[in-house]
């Protein structure tokens, strides 16, 4: 019985560790993909040879080698389209015009205006979980396209 408990504990630990690593990886990739497109201070990369994701701050003065691919960030147009797609999926949305107006005001200096808008407006708080799920789904499409284009698997990468 003790051996089974030890095995169950070890398996549980490995599953939790894998879930944590996957969540951390997804958070890192989401941050890389959604950072403002005019932010030249920070760039995100994947090194194919070392299978490693890393970030470079302009102040670091690090030279990027040929094995490194820059992780693409969403353009302003793409970010607006994703948010509009989400809003258009909500039936009987009384604040539609106001939210659409805010999305259209978004500039290149921000990630997703809905992230802040849904948190700051109590009438919109109910949409937070739906938006988070939708956003992850959309970002996964971008990640998968990048992986396919470069024949890589970012889920097997380490974060430096």
N, C-alpha and C positions, 0 to 999 in steps of 0.2 A: 504494500500500500504506500509506503514512504517513497519508493522508487517512482511510482506513478505520480505522486504529488510533486516530486522533484522534476519529472519530465513535463508535467502540466505547467509548472512554474516557469521552467526554461522556455517552453513554447510560448507561453503568454508574454514573457519578457521580450522574446524575439519579435512577436507580432506587434507589440506596443512600440518597440524600437523602430521597426519598419514603418509603422504608421506615422511615428514622429518624424522620421527622416523624409518620408514622402510629403508630409505636410510642410516641413521646412523647405524642401526643394520646390514645391508648388508656390509657397510664399515668395521665395527668392525669384523664381521665374516670373511670377506675376508682377513683382516690383520692377524687374528688368524690362518687361514688355510694356508696362504702363507708365514708366517714368516720362516726364515731359519731354517732348521731342526736341525742344530747343535747349535742353540742358546739356551743354557740352562739358560740364564739370565732371560728370560721372558717365562711364560707359561700362556695359556689361558684356562679358565674353565667355565663350566655350573653347577650351583647348582640346582639340581632337586627339592628340597624341596622349595626353595625360588624363583625358576624360574628366576634365575639371572645369567647373564654372567659377568665374571670378569677376570682381569689379575693380575698375581702375579709376582712381581719382586723378583729375588733370594735374593736381599739385604733386602727385607721386612721381611724375616724370618717368613712368615705366614704359619700356618699348615692348610692343606687341609683336610676337613672332608669327610666322606664316601659318602655323598650325592652329592659330586662334581665329575664331569667327565671332564677329560682333552679334550679339543678340539684338534682333530688330525691335524697335519700340513702335507702338501703334501711332499712326499719324493723328492729328486732330480730327480729320475727316472720319477716320475709322472709329475713334472713340465716340464721336457724336453719333455715328450710325449704330453702334452697339447699344448706346443708351436709348436712342429713339426706338430701336427694335424692341427693347424691353418695355418701354412705356406704351407702345402701340399694342402690346399683348394684354394689357390690363383692361378688362371690360368695365364699363360704367365708372370711369376714373374722373371724378369731379374736378380734380386739380390739374387735369391734362394740359390745358393751355399755359398755365403758370410754369409747370415743370418743363414743358417743351421750350418755353422762352428762356428758362435758366440754362438748359442744355445748349441752346443755340448761342448763348453768351459766352460759353466756355472758350478759353484761349489756349494757346500752346504751352502755357506755364503750369497747367494742372493735369492731373491724371483723369479721373472721372468725377464730374461735378455731382453725380448722384450719390457718391460716397458720403459727401458732406451734407448734401441737401436732405437725404433720408434720415440722417442722424439728428439734424438740427430742427426739423419740423415734426412736431408730435403727430400731425395728421398723416404724415408719410412714414412714420416709424414701422407701421405694419408691413411695409414692403422690403424692409432691410434684408430679411432672410431670403426672400425670393430673388432680390437683386444679387446678393452674394452668390447664390447658386447659379444664376444665369451668367454672371460675370465669369465665374470659374469655367463654365461650359464654353463660353466664347473664347477665353484665353487658351483653353486646351486646343481649340482649333488652330490658333496661331502657333502654339508650341508644336503641334503635330505637323503643320505645314513646314516649319523650320527644320524639324527632324527629317522629314521626307526629302526635302530639298538638298540636305547635306548628308544624307544617309548616316544619321547618328541617332543615339538613344540618350536623351537628356536625363531620363529617369534612372540611368545607371551611372550618372555623373556624381562626383563629389563637389562640395562647395568649399572653395578656399577662403 
